[in-house]
Amino acid sequence: MGYQVKGLMDIHTVLSNERKLGGVIEVEYLRLRSGEQFPNAVITSIEMAGNAIYSVGFITEQGKQFIAHVDEISIILEPVHKRICEMSNESYRQIKTVEKLKYLKKLLQANAGSCTPTFRKEVEQLVDDIGVNVAANEVDLSFMEPRREDKKRGNRIRIA
């Protein structure tokens, strides 16, 4: 992950497919027409009517939630799709990590004793998104084994 997002429609697509893709859209900063700037804001929603985008929801580094009409947004600088563990916005990272861990625990509980390919792929994606160390502190990942190339980096896993 960590790739550049090219526009509001791309952001909407990533947000709409969060479960499949994981991660978040974090921007270097977002500036409103009033001059207010929000470094490391995370875009949480794009509201549309038909094909027209009319508002953008985001969370600041202080954890404040904003919804701004697109006409009020002056600049969205460097929007990037990042894994949760790579985010600079610490307050939202904590929120999303707790949310993903809760989902991961329920997923592991519901599929106890059954390791279908779909289940394995979803667990891998969740653990990759929040980070192996964070996930391993909360759930038993003994049925997973690191990839060879990722042993060197020490941060991604793959289910055997």
N, C-alpha and C positions, 0 to 999 in steps of 0.2 A: 504494500500500500504506500501511501505517501505521494500520491500523484496529484498533479495540478487539475483543478476543476475549471472548466471553461465558461460557465454561465449559470444563470439561475435555473434553467431547465435541467442542466446536468446535476445541480445540487438537489433539485426536486427528485430526480431519478434515483440518486443515491439514498436520499432520505426515505423514499417510498420502498426501496428494496433493502432496508437496513438489516433485516433478519438474514438475508442471503449474503450480503456484502460485508456487514459488520462495519465498525469504525464510525467516525463522525466527520463533519466538515468544519474545520477550524480555519480561521482567517488570521492573517498577520494583524490587521486591524480593520475595523468597520467605522466609517465616519458618517454621521448624519449631516443633513443640510444646515442644521443649527450650529455645527462646529464640534459637537461632542464626538470624541473618539473612544473606541473600545478595543484595546489591544487583546489579541488572543480570544476573540469572541468565537463562540461555537454556534453555528446556524442549526437550529432545531426544527424549524418548519418553514415551508413555503406554501402559502395559501393561494389557490387559483379559483377563478370562475371561468369555466370553459378552458381556453388556452391562454387566458390572460392572468398573469401573476399580479396579485394586488398587495400582498403583505409578506414580510419576512420576520420570523421569530428567531431570537438569538439570546444567548446567556453570556454575561460578562465574566471576567475573572473573579469578581466579587460575588458571583452567584445570582446577580439580579437578572430577571427575565424581562425582555423587551419584545414588543411586537411593533414593527414600523411599517408604514405604508411604503411601497417601493418608491414613490415620489419624494419621500423624506430621506432616502438613503443617497448619500453623495458618492461614497467609494466603498467598495469591498475589495481590499487589497490581499492578494495571494491566497485565495481559497484553496485548501488542500484537503483531500480525503486521507485521514490518518487513522491508525489503530488507536484504540482507547489508551493503551499503555504509552503511546508516543505523544499524547496531547500536552500542550503547555498550560492549558487552562485547568489548574489544579482542582478548583471547586466542582467543575462539571465532570472531571475525570473520576472523582470520588463518587458522584451520583451515578454515573454510568457503570462504574465498576461494581457497585453494590447491586444495581439492577441486573447486570449480566450474571453476577455470581448467583443471585437468587434464581434466575432462569436456569443456569447450569445445574444447580442443586436439584431443582424440580425435574429437569431432563434426565439426570442420572438416576434419580429415585424412580421415575416412571418407567425407565428402560432397564432397571436392575435385572441382570441375568440375560439380557438380550442385546447383542451388538450387531445390529443391521448396518449396512453401508451408509444409509442415510443418517442414522444416529451417530456413527463414527465421524462422518463429515461435519455434522453440526457441532459436536463436542470439540473437534479440532479447530473449527472456525472460532468458537467462543473463547477457547483457551488462548489461541493465537491473538485474538483481539484484546483481551484483558492482560495477557502476559502469563507465561508459564509459572513464574514464581508466585504471583498473586493467587492464581487458581490452585496451585499445589498446596498452599497454606490453608485453603478452605475445603478442598475436596480431595478424595483419593484418586490419583491419576496413575496408579501403578500399572494399569492395563495399557498405558501409552508408552511409546519408546521414541526417543529423539531421532530425527533424520541425521544422516552422516554429516551433510553440509551444515546443519543447524547446530550440531554439537560444538562446532567451532565458534559460532555466534552465541550459542547458549540461550536463545530466546524463543525459538519456534519449535513446534513439535509435530509429530505425525503419529497417528494411531497405527500400530502394527497390524 
